[in-house]
C-alpha cells in the first residue's frame, strides 16, 4: 500500500500544475447548528453521526453545483465536466490511506449523506470492498490531528481537493466595531492550474465558506 501511495503522489505532482489557496471560514453558527441537529436526532432516536465533515461535505457538494468548472477531470487533454458529484473522503488506515467514494452526493440530503459517509469510511477501514474509484472531488480532513493548514495533493484526474484543518477560536470586530469571539475553520484548496485559474478557484472556496457560515442553507 505504501508503494502504491508513493507512486500515485509522485505521479500527481509530476503531471499536474498544482496551486493551493488558503482561507478561514467562520463556523460559529455551524457549531451551534450541529449541536442542535445532534440533540434533535438523539431525541427522535435517529442513528445519525453528524460530524463536522458531514456538514463540510454538504457545503462542498452544493458549491460544486454552483461552480461546475471545479467538478472536472482532465484526461488526455480533454476536459470532462460532471453534473453529478462523486465525493472522495480521504480515510486513514493503520498502514496507509484510502479514498472511499460517496456516489451521487448531490442527491443526498444531510441525513442520508451522513449515513452514506459513515458506511463507505467504515467499510474501507474494515478492509472490505469499498468503492475507491470514480471520485470527482475529494475532501481530506486533518483537524483531529491538530493541523491548521496543509497542502493536500490532487488525486488525478480530479481537478480539486479540499484540505480541512482544526478549528480555532479568534477575536474579531463585529459590524459595530465591538470585539467578539468566533470559531474559524482553516481550509486549503489545491487545484490544477491547467484546468482552473486563481479567481474561479477562489470563488469556489468562498462559496464553501459562505455555506459554512450560514448552515441552514445546507438543508435546502
Order of alpha helices (4+ residues) and beta strands (2+ residues): alpha-beta-alpha-alpha-beta-beta-beta-beta-alpha-beta-beta-beta-beta-alpha
